[in-house]
Amino acid sequence: MVIKPGHKLSKQYHEVKEETIYVLEGRLVLEIGDEYPETLILDIGAKYHIRPLVVHRFKAASTGCKLIEVSTPELEDVIRMEDDYDRI
C-alpha cells in the first residue's frame, strides 16, 4: 500500500478482522483510538498489530510511505468513521 505525502486513509475499525502492518519505505503516522487518539510514528522496518474494534488511521508523513498490510480474510469488515475520499 502506498500513501502519498500528506495523505491519510480512513479512520476506521473492524469488528472481526485483524491486521498487521509493516513499513517498507518512508514514515507512517499511525493514529490509534477514537476521541483522543494516540499518535505513533513508524519508520522503515517497524510493525504494528491492530486487533478488532481498535479505531485506527494511517497517515503519511511529508515523505510519504509504503507499507505491507496482512490481515485475516474478512475483506468487507470495514466500518469507516471518516474518509477524505468519500467512501462509505
C-alpha positions in Angstrom: 0.0 0.0 0.0 1.3 3.4 -0.9 0.2 6.6 0.9 1.3 9.8 -0.8 3.0 12.6 1.2 0.5 14.4 3.5 -2.4 12.0 2.7 -4.4 9.8 5.1 -6.6 6.8 4.8 -10.0 6.2 6.6 -10.5 6.5 10.3 -11.9 3.0 10.8 -12.2 -0.1 12.8 -13.1 -3.8 12.2 -15.5 -6.0 14.1 -13.6 -9.2 13.5 -10.7 -8.6 11.1 -7.1 -8.3 12.5 -4.3 -6.5 10.6 -0.6 -6.4 10.9 1.3 -3.7 9.1 5.0 -3.4 8.2 6.6 -0.2 7.0 8.7 -0.7 3.8 9.6 2.9 2.9 9.2 6.4 4.4 7.4 7.1 7.7 3.9 6.1 8.7 1.9 8.2 11.2 -0.5 5.7 12.9 -3.4 7.0 15.0 -4.8 4.6 17.5 -8.0 5.3 19.3 -11.1 7.4 18.7 -11.8 10.5 20.8 -8.2 11.1 21.9 -6.1 9.1 19.6 -2.5 8.1 20.4 -0.1 9.0 17.6 2.7 6.6 16.8 5.5 7.2 14.3 6.6 4.1 12.5 9.8 4.2 10.4 11.2 1.6 8.0 11.1 -1.9 9.4 8.5 -1.1 12.1 5.5 -3.3 12.5 2.2 -3.0 14.4 -0.7 -5.4 15.0 -4.2 -4.0 15.0 -6.9 -6.0 16.9 -10.6 -6.0 16.2 -12.6 -2.9 17.5 -9.5 -0.7 17.6 -10.1 2.6 15.8 -7.1 3.4 13.6 -6.0 5.6 10.8 -2.9 5.5 8.6 -1.3 8.8 7.5 1.9 9.5 5.5 4.5 11.9 6.8 5.9 14.5 4.4 8.0 11.9 2.7 5.1 9.5 2.0 5.2 5.8 2.9 4.9 2.3 1.5 3.7 -0.5 3.8 2.5 -4.1 3.7 -0.8 -5.0 5.3 -1.5 -8.6 6.2 -5.0 -9.3 7.6 -7.4 -12.0 8.3 -9.8 -12.7 5.4 -12.8 -10.5 6.4 -12.5 -8.1 3.5 -15.9 -6.4 3.9 -15.4 -5.8 7.7 -14.6 -2.1 7.5 -16.5 0.5 9.5 -15.4 3.9 8.3 -15.8 6.8 10.7 -14.2 9.4 8.5 -12.8 9.3 5.0 -11.3 12.0 2.8 -12.2 10.1 -0.4 -16.0 9.9 0.3 -16.0 6.1 0.6 -18.9 4.5 2.5 
